[in-house]
Amino acid sequence: MPGAFRIGRRASLGLGAGMGAALAAGATARRAFAQETYPGRPVRIIVPFPPGQAADIFSRLLAEELSQRWPQRVFVENRAGGAGAIGMEAGARATPDGYTLVCGTSGTLGINPSVLTRLPYDAERDFAPITNIFMLPLVIVVHPDFPARTAQELVAYAKARPEGTDFASAGPATSQHMAAELFALRTGVKLNHVPYRGSGPAMADLLAGNVKLMFDSMASALPQIQAGRIRALAATTATRAVQLPDLPTVAETVAPGYAAMGWSGLVAPSGTPPEIVAKVNADSVAILREPRVVARMQELGGTADPQTPAQFAAFIRDEIAKWREVARAANVRLDG
């Protein structure tokens, strides 16, 4: 009997090993099948803002490139409203099968969790990060008759005015607004927020001299800077912007470690198969590394920023933590 037991046990172990190998092979085959067959129908990218904004422009660029690589078309669906919350909620509740992707942004994923109490989605739990698409440098700009010509002079100017220095932004809790609040927090100055309904109206008032200081996106401000209608004091990115390589950053002049920028990346509803996430990531990253795509994004005022899913997840967590600190310090809320 002991001998028979040993023989039976060996057979059982062999059977278990065989079943394990079969299951592993089956899982590998399923992943390969999913990657080979996906996408089998059109894929949509939900952009939670109206057409024409940076998130929309860059998402359409990526969608066009993916459509050329894939056997199915990739199209953009704009679902605007609620500071991006409406589109993000629609994406979070979509079937997690890879056929709905979402353009998550610095506002919807990084800032909203700290400024909206009744946010209808969880920025971390409801989405599977795929890759960032682009970084959008911000720049501190002033009217030509504003006395400060550098970030250092701006800090000195603001510190001499304890009542505060007015600045314009594209609206409450936008990346432009929060970049200014972070600047105030890190440099110890007081800035008074003058919100507008978008960069266009704010820039119009800056050009007219009705407001003298503004934090704006590079894409919006660059034509006016190049035309000499406004003056740039500093870039808000961690490193110098490729569009203005001679312009110092806030980090290298008055606030070491300072970094604030707009960005948009690709996420999927939580539960999307990891093999599909991996495929979308691989194809998107390959596109974002193509020299012509990199050049086109720079022309549009941004910088391609391909990442792995793990890198993008860590980036989102860091952004949430940073803007939570700023929102608390500056008491920034969008819902009272």
C-alpha positions in Angstrom: 0.0 0.0 0.0 2.7 2.6 0.8 4.2 1.9 -2.6 0.8 2.3 -4.2 0.4 5.5 -2.3 3.7 6.9 -3.6 2.8 5.9 -7.1 -0.6 7.6 -6.8 0.9 10.7 -5.3 3.4 11.0 -8.1 0.6 10.6 -10.6 -1.4 13.2 -8.8 1.5 15.6 -8.8 2.1 15.0 -12.4 -1.6 15.6 -13.1 -1.5 18.8 -11.1 1.6 20.1 -12.9 0.0 19.2 -16.2 -3.2 21.1 -15.3 -1.1 24.1 -14.1 0.8 24.1 -17.4 -2.4 23.8 -19.4 -4.1 26.7 -17.4 -1.0 28.9 -18.0 -0.9 28.0 -21.7 -4.6 28.8 -21.9 -4.2 32.1 -20.2 -1.3 32.9 -22.6 -3.4 31.9 -25.5 -6.3 34.1 -24.3 -4.0 37.1 -23.9 -2.6 36.5 -27.4 -6.0 36.1 -28.8 -7.3 39.3 -27.2 -4.3 41.2 -28.5 -4.7 39.8 -32.0 -8.4 40.4 -32.2 -8.6 43.7 -30.4 -10.0 46.0 -31.6 -12.7 44.2 -33.4 -15.0 47.2 -33.7 -14.6 51.0 -33.4 -13.0 52.4 -30.2 -14.2 55.7 -28.7 -12.1 58.1 -26.6 -14.3 60.2 -24.3 -13.0 63.7 -23.9 -14.7 65.4 -21.0 -14.4 68.9 -22.6 -15.7 70.7 -25.6 -14.0 70.5 -29.0 -11.0 72.8 -29.5 -9.5 72.5 -26.1 -6.0 71.0 -25.6 -7.3 67.7 -24.4 -9.5 67.4 -27.4 -6.9 68.5 -29.9 -4.2 66.1 -28.7 -6.7 63.2 -28.2 -7.8 63.6 -31.8 -4.2 63.5 -32.9 -3.7 60.2 -31.1 -7.0 58.8 -32.3 -6.1 59.6 -35.9 -2.7 57.8 -35.5 -4.3 54.8 -33.8 -6.9 54.6 -36.6 -4.0 54.2 -39.1 -2.4 51.4 -37.0 -5.5 49.5 -36.1 -8.1 47.7 -38.3 -10.8 49.8 -36.7 -11.5 53.5 -36.4 -10.8 55.3 -33.2 -13.1 58.3 -32.7 -13.4 61.1 -30.1 -16.7 61.7 -28.3 -16.9 65.0 -26.4 -18.9 64.8 -23.1 -18.5 68.3 -21.6 -19.8 69.7 -18.4 -19.3 69.8 -14.6 -15.6 70.6 -14.7 -15.1 67.4 -16.7 -17.0 65.3 -14.2 -19.8 64.3 -16.6 -17.5 62.8 -19.2 -15.3 61.1 -16.6 -18.3 59.5 -14.9 -19.5 58.2 -18.3 -16.1 56.7 -18.9 -15.9 55.2 -15.4 -19.3 53.5 -15.9 -18.6 52.2 -19.4 -18.2 48.5 -20.1 -14.5 47.7 -19.3 -13.8 45.9 -22.6 -11.3 48.2 -24.2 -13.8 49.9 -26.5 -14.2 52.9 -24.3 -11.1 54.9 -23.4 -11.1 58.2 -21.6 -8.9 61.3 -21.8 -8.1 62.1 -18.2 -6.5 65.4 -17.5 -4.7 67.4 -14.8 -8.0 68.9 -13.9 -10.2 65.8 -13.9 -7.8 63.4 -12.4 -5.3 65.6 -10.5 -7.3 68.6 -9.2 -11.0 67.6 -9.1 -10.6 65.1 -6.2 -9.6 68.0 -3.9 -12.0 70.7 -5.1 -15.2 68.8 -5.7 -16.9 67.3 -2.7 -19.5 65.3 -4.7 -17.2 63.9 -7.4 -19.2 61.1 -9.2 -16.0 59.0 -9.8 -12.9 58.0 -8.0 -9.9 59.2 -9.9 -7.8 56.2 -8.8 -10.1 53.3 -8.3 -12.4 53.8 -11.2 -9.8 53.9 -14.0 -6.9 51.8 -15.3 -4.1 54.2 -16.3 -2.6 53.5 -19.8 -0.2 56.3 -20.6 0.1 60.1 -20.4 -0.3 61.7 -23.8 1.2 65.1 -23.4 2.5 67.8 -21.0 1.3 71.3 -21.6 3.8 73.8 -20.2 2.4 76.8 -18.4 4.0 80.2 -18.4 3.9 83.3 -16.2 3.2 86.3 -18.5 2.7 90.0 -17.8 1.6 93.1 -19.7 4.5 95.0 -21.2 4.3 97.8 -18.6 4.3 95.5 -15.6 7.5 96.4 -13.7 8.8 92.9 -13.0 10.9 91.3 -15.7 11.9 88.0 -14.0 10.4 85.6 -11.5 12.7 87.0 -8.8 11.4 90.5 -9.5 7.8 89.3 -9.4 8.3 87.8 -6.0 9.9 91.0 -4.7 7.1 93.1 -6.3 4.4 90.9 -4.6 6.1 90.8 -1.2 6.1 94.6 -1.2 2.3 94.5 -1.6 0.8 92.6 1.4 -2.7 93.4 0.1 -2.0 91.0 -2.8 -1.2 91.2 -6.5 -4.0 90.4 -9.0 -3.5 87.6 -11.5 -5.8 86.3 -14.2 -6.5 82.6 -15.0 -8.7 80.6 -17.3 -11.1 79.9 -14.4 -11.4 78.5 -10.9 -9.5 75.3 -10.1 -8.0 75.2 -13.6 -4.3 74.2 -14.0 -3.6 77.9 -14.5 -5.3 78.9 -11.3 -3.7 76.1 -9.3 -0.2 76.8 -10.7 -0.5 80.4 -9.4 -1.7 79.2 -6.0 1.2 76.8 -5.8 3.5 79.6 -6.7 2.1 81.8 -3.9 2.4 78.9 -1.5 6.0 78.1 -2.3 7.3 81.7 -2.5 5.3 83.2 0.4 3.5 85.9 -1.6 -0.2 86.8 -1.7 -1.9 86.6 -5.1 -5.5 87.7 -5.7 -7.3 85.4 -8.2 -9.2 87.1 -11.0 -11.0 84.2 -12.8 -12.2 84.3 -16.4 -14.2 81.9 -18.6 -11.3 80.5 -20.4 -7.9 81.7 -21.6 -9.2 83.8 -24.4 -11.1 86.4 -22.4 -8.3 86.5 -19.8 -5.7 87.0 -22.5 -7.8 89.8 -24.0 -7.9 91.7 -20.7 -4.1 91.1 -20.3 -3.4 92.6 -23.7 -5.7 95.5 -22.9 -3.9 96.1 -19.6 -7.0 95.6 -17.5 -5.1 92.9 -15.6 -1.3 92.8 -15.6 -0.3 89.3 -14.6 -1.5 85.9 -15.8 -0.6 82.2 -15.6 -1.5 80.7 -18.9 -0.8 77.7 -21.1 2.1 77.8 -23.5 -0.2 77.0 -26.3 -2.4 80.0 -25.7 0.4 82.5 -24.7 3.1 81.6 -27.2 1.8 83.6 -30.2 1.4 86.7 -28.0 4.9 86.3 -26.5 6.4 85.9 -30.0 4.6 88.9 -31.2 5.9 91.0 -28.3 2.5 91.9 -27.0 3.2 90.3 -23.6 6.3 89.4 -21.7 7.2 85.9 -20.3 8.8 85.8 -16.9 9.1 82.0 -16.3 7.9 78.6 -17.3 6.2 76.5 -14.6 7.5 73.1 -15.8 10.2 71.2 -14.0 12.6 71.7 -16.9 12.6 74.4 -19.6 10.0 74.3 -22.2 11.2 73.4 -25.7 9.1 76.2 -27.2 11.0 78.8 -25.2 14.4 77.2 -24.2 15.9 80.5 -23.1 13.1 81.1 -20.6 14.1 80.1 -17.0 11.7 78.0 -14.9 10.2 78.9 -11.5 12.1 75.9 -10.1 15.5 77.2 -11.1 14.9 80.8 -10.0 12.6 81.2 -7.0 11.1 77.9 -5.9 13.2 74.7 -6.1 11.1 71.6 -6.9 8.2 73.7 -8.2 6.4 72.0 -11.1 2.9 72.8 -12.4 1.6 71.9 -15.9 -1.4 70.9 -17.8 -1.5 67.3 -19.0 -3.8 64.8 -20.6 -3.5 61.0 -20.6 -5.3 57.9 -21.6 -7.2 55.7 -19.1 -9.7 52.9 -19.3 -12.6 51.9 -17.1 -11.3 49.9 -14.1 -11.5 46.2 -14.9 -10.4 46.5 -18.5 -8.4 43.4 -19.3 -4.7 44.0 -18.7 -3.7 42.6 -22.0 -5.8 45.2 -23.8 -4.3 47.9 -21.6 -0.9 46.6 -22.5 -1.7 46.7 -26.2 -3.2 50.2 -26.2 -0.2 51.4 -24.2 2.4 49.8 -26.6 0.7 51.3 -29.7 0.2 54.7 -28.1 3.7 54.9 -26.8 5.1 53.9 -30.2 3.1 56.8 -31.7 4.1 59.3 -29.1 7.8 58.5 -29.8 7.6 59.1 -33.5 9.6 62.2 -34.4 6.8 63.7 -36.6 4.3 63.3 -33.8 6.7 64.8 -31.3 7.3 67.7 -33.6 3.6 68.2 -34.2 2.8 68.3 -30.5 5.6 70.8 -29.9 4.0 73.0 -32.7 0.7 72.8 -30.8 2.4 74.0 -27.6 2.8 70.6 -25.8 5.3 67.9 -25.2 4.7 64.2 -25.9 5.0 62.3 -22.6 4.7 58.5 -23.2 4.7 56.4 -20.0 4.1 52.9 -18.8 0.8 52.2 -17.0 2.7 51.9 -13.7 4.5 55.2 -14.3 1.2 57.0 -15.2 -0.5 55.6 -12.1 2.3 56.9 -9.9 2.2 60.2 -11.6 -1.6 60.6 -11.1 -1.2 59.7 -7.4 1.5 62.4 -7.0 -0.6 65.0 -8.8 -3.6 64.3 -6.5 -1.4 64.7 -3.4 0.2 67.9 -4.7 -3.1 69.6 -5.6 -4.7 68.5 -2.4 -2.1 70.5 -0.4 -2.6 73.5 -2.6 -6.5 73.3 -2.5 -6.4 73.2 1.3 -3.9 76.0 1.7 -5.7 78.3 -0.7 -9.2 77.1 0.2 -10.1 76.3 -3.4 -13.5 74.7 -3.9 -15.8 74.4 -6.8 -19.0 73.4 -4.9 -19.0 75.7 -2.0 
